Amino acid sequence: MKRLSFLTSILFFILVVLSACGQNSSTAGQQSSKEGSDGYDPVTIRLAYNLPQDHHISIGVENFAKTVTEQSGGKVKIQVYPAGQLLGDKEMNQAILTGGVEMGVNSSTLWASTVPAMGIFDVPYAFPNYETAGKALSGELREKLNKAMEEKGVKVLMYADYGYAQFANNVRPLKSPEDFKGLKIRSIGDIPSEMIKAYGASPVFLGAGEVYTALQRKTIDGATSGTTAMLQRHYDEVAKYLTINNYSYLEFILAVNKNFWDRLPEKTKKLLTEAAQQTEQWIRAKAKEEDERTAKELAAKGMEVYVVPESDLPKWEEAAQPAREVYIERAGELGKELLDIVEKIN
């Protein structure tokens, strides 16, 4: 009986040892497999944008998607839907907020309806030069805006410099704020609309793709946009006059649904963040170059271009004060803080 008990104990001991060896072997195999792989979990991310594909922001976004896919060995695949194929600018933000799409690029102007402080880029003449915008987006202003967006359920991955907004119209050269009186101008957001009203014109809301036909049919007299978009959307065919007054420094935001972002592995987040930072710097460097190039091309195509002299800008800024006041009213304390930051940089 004692002999049987002894043999049973020996057998149990052998089974325990074998089991432990098997587990160690399995764990070692898993670790070896992990170390031998690229470490990225497979995921497909849908990214939508509404800009023309040859716009410098679009080119940057396409390169961002390509970089992420290549550097992850195809594991992190970004599936791009360009030029409004999946979503227009009016539907984009809601789709990102609800997770209808994981990523999207849309203007800060349209995001201001969700986070009013994001309208800082639309405050007339807040950013007098490209360098001011770059400095502002490298520090505290960026941090405060990102935090406000995350509280609404959106992770900001990149600020893409679109360039300055200008005015095109078919009626007369706009050489002073008084020249706007009586005109119907396509606006791009609430704060620009307040400025248009302060100048004596009527703002009209239209999608970017509707402007050409509206100008052609004369249902509007003019429109505000960047010269990059004016050239790509052929404004020169339907509008005679172009006024360069650099009233608003337009930003486009590469945004991610935060619930989706929070579920991503850290390594994937790091890859996306680094690729976005590189792309942002490339786009920023192109913004000024593209503004200058496209304004010259519009002039070459027959548009009559008036550049507001720097000495006249204080008059334009003073007339636009009601828009600044509306921004402060809507954005509250955060809006005041952001304006203070920008003014210190200026």
Buried (B, 14 or more C-beta within 10 A) or exposed (E): EEEEEEEEEEEEEEEEEEEEEEEEEEEEEEEEEEEEEEEBEEBEBBBBBBBBBEBBBBBBBBBBBEBBBEBBEEBBBBBBBBBBEBBBBEBBBEBBBEEBBBBBBBBBBBBBEBBBBBBBBBBBBBBBEBEBBBBBBEEBBBEBBBEBBBEEBBBBBBBBBBBBBBBBBBBBBBBBBEBBEEBBBBBBBBBBBBBBBBBBBBBBEBEBBBBBEBBBEEEBBBBBBBBBBBBBBBBBEBBBBBBBBBBBBBBBBBBBBBEBBEEBEEBBBEBBEEBBEBBBBBBBEBBBEBBEBBBEBBBEEEBEBBEBEEEEBEEBBEBBEBBBEBBBEBBEEBBEBBBEBBEEBB
